[in-house]
Amino acid sequence: MASRLVHVDDLPWEPIRYPGCYVKTLLLDKATGLATVLMKMDPGAVLPDHEHVLIEQTYMLEGRLVDKEGPDAGVAAGPGDFIWRPAGSRHVAWAPDGGLMIAVFQIPNKFYEKDGSIVDLLGHDWGEKWSGALATRGA
C-alpha cells in the first residue's frame, strides 16, 4: 500500500453542524471511524456537550480551546499545546479567541443534542453510523 499525500491547502473548509466550526478531513476510515481533521473554530464558537468514545488527541496550532463545562472546566490549551481526552470523557469545548487545531479520533465523538438524540459531528445518528465500528474493536 502506498503512502497518501494530502494537499491540505487544496481542501475546502467544510462547515459542521455547530456554528463557527469547520473541518478539513485529512483521513477518514469509514469502517473503523478513525479520523484526522484540521479544525477551525471562529472566536466564541462552541462544541456542545459531547463524549469522547475512545481516546481523542488534539494539537493546538492557533488560538485557545477551553473546557467550558465538564470535569475539567477551565482547562485551556493554546498554541503548541497537546491535549488528549480519555475514553468516556465528556465536556463542552469553547474557542473564546478562535482556534486552529489538528484532532485525531479513534472513532467519532457522541454529541448529546437537546432533543435527546445522540449524533456525530455531521449530525448522523451515532448508534446507526458507528456502533458497528465500535463493536469490531471489542470496546
FENWOZI-V386308 format. One record per pair of residues at least 6 apart in sequence whose C-alpha atoms are under 6 Angstrom apart, sorted by the first residue. I is the first residue (numbers start at 1). GAP is how many residues later the second one is. D is the distance in Angstrom with one decimal. If there is no record, write none. Layout:
i=I gap=GAP d=D
i=I gap=GAP d=D
//
This chain:
i=13 gap=9 d=5.7
i=13 gap=10 d=5.5
i=13 gap=11 d=5.4
i=14 gap=8 d=5.2
i=14 gap=9 d=5.2
i=15 gap=6 d=6.0
i=15 gap=7 d=4.3
i=16 gap=6 d=5.6
i=16 gap=106 d=5.8
i=17 gap=105 d=5.9
i=20 gap=21 d=5.6
i=20 gap=22 d=4.9
i=20 gap=25 d=5.2
i=21 gap=19 d=5.8
i=21 gap=20 d=4.6
i=22 gap=17 d=5.7
i=22 gap=18 d=5.2
i=23 gap=15 d=5.5
i=23 gap=16 d=4.5
i=24 gap=13 d=5.6
i=24 gap=14 d=5.1
i=25 gap=12 d=4.6
i=26 gap=10 d=5.4
i=26 gap=11 d=5.3
i=27 gap=8 d=5.2
i=27 gap=9 d=5.0
i=28 gap=6 d=5.8
i=28 gap=7 d=4.4
i=32 gap=101 d=4.9
i=33 gap=74 d=4.3
i=34 gap=71 d=5.7
i=34 gap=72 d=4.5
i=34 gap=73 d=5.2
i=35 gap=69 d=5.8
i=35 gap=70 d=5.1
i=36 gap=67 d=5.7
i=36 gap=68 d=4.4
i=37 gap=65 d=5.8
i=37 gap=66 d=5.4
i=38 gap=63 d=5.8
i=38 gap=64 d=4.6
i=39 gap=61 d=5.7
i=39 gap=62 d=5.3
i=40 gap=59 d=5.7
i=40 gap=60 d=4.6
i=41 gap=57 d=5.1
i=41 gap=58 d=5.0
i=42 gap=56 d=4.4
i=43 gap=52 d=5.9
i=43 gap=53 d=5.2
i=43 gap=54 d=4.4
i=43 gap=55 d=3.7
i=44 gap=51 d=5.4
i=44 gap=52 d=4.4
i=45 gap=49 d=5.9
i=45 gap=50 d=5.5
i=46 gap=47 d=5.7
i=46 gap=48 d=4.5
i=47 gap=45 d=5.9
i=47 gap=46 d=5.1
i=48 gap=44 d=4.9
i=49 gap=42 d=5.5
i=49 gap=43 d=4.7
i=49 gap=62 d=6.0
i=49 gap=63 d=5.7
i=50 gap=40 d=5.5
i=50 gap=41 d=5.8
i=50 gap=60 d=5.4
i=50 gap=61 d=4.2
i=50 gap=62 d=5.8
i=51 gap=38 d=5.6
i=51 gap=39 d=4.2
i=51 gap=58 d=5.6
i=51 gap=59 d=5.1
i=52 gap=35 d=5.5
i=52 gap=36 d=5.4
i=52 gap=37 d=5.4
i=52 gap=57 d=5.0
i=53 gap=34 d=5.1
i=53 gap=35 d=5.3
i=53 gap=56 d=5.8
i=54 gap=33 d=4.0
i=54 gap=52 d=5.9
i=55 gap=30 d=5.6
i=55 gap=31 d=4.8
i=55 gap=32 d=4.9
i=56 gap=28 d=5.5
i=56 gap=29 d=5.2
i=56 gap=48 d=5.7
i=56 gap=49 d=4.8
i=57 gap=27 d=4.3
i=57 gap=46 d=5.6
i=57 gap=47 d=5.1
i=58 gap=24 d=5.7
i=58 gap=25 d=5.3
i=58 gap=44 d=5.6
i=58 gap=45 d=4.4
i=59 gap=22 d=6.0
i=59 gap=23 d=4.5
i=59 gap=42 d=5.6
i=59 gap=43 d=5.2
i=60 gap=18 d=5.8
i=60 gap=19 d=4.9
i=60 gap=20 d=5.6
i=60 gap=21 d=5.5
i=60 gap=41 d=4.4
i=61 gap=18 d=4.8
i=61 gap=39 d=5.4
i=61 gap=40 d=5.2
i=62 gap=17 d=4.9
i=62 gap=37 d=5.3
i=62 gap=38 d=4.9
i=63 gap=15 d=5.9
i=63 gap=34 d=5.8
i=63 gap=35 d=5.3
i=63 gap=36 d=4.1
i=64 gap=13 d=5.5
i=64 gap=14 d=4.5
i=64 gap=31 d=5.6
i=64 gap=35 d=5.5
i=65 gap=11 d=5.6
i=65 gap=12 d=5.2
i=65 gap=29 d=5.7
i=65 gap=30 d=4.8
i=66 gap=9 d=5.7
i=66 gap=10 d=4.3
i=66 gap=27 d=5.6
i=66 gap=28 d=5.1
i=67 gap=6 d=4.8
i=67 gap=7 d=5.4
i=67 gap=8 d=5.5
i=67 gap=25 d=5.8
i=67 gap=26 d=4.8
i=68 gap=24 d=5.4
i=68 gap=25 d=5.6
i=68 gap=26 d=5.9
i=69 gap=22 d=5.5
i=69 gap=23 d=5.0
i=70 gap=21 d=4.5
i=109 gap=11 d=5.9
i=110 gap=9 d=5.7
i=110 gap=10 d=5.4
i=111 gap=7 d=5.5
i=111 gap=8 d=5.2
i=111 gap=9 d=5.9
i=112 gap=6 d=4.9
i=118 gap=8 d=5.8
i=119 gap=6 d=4.5
i=119 gap=7 d=4.5
i=120 gap=6 d=5.3
//
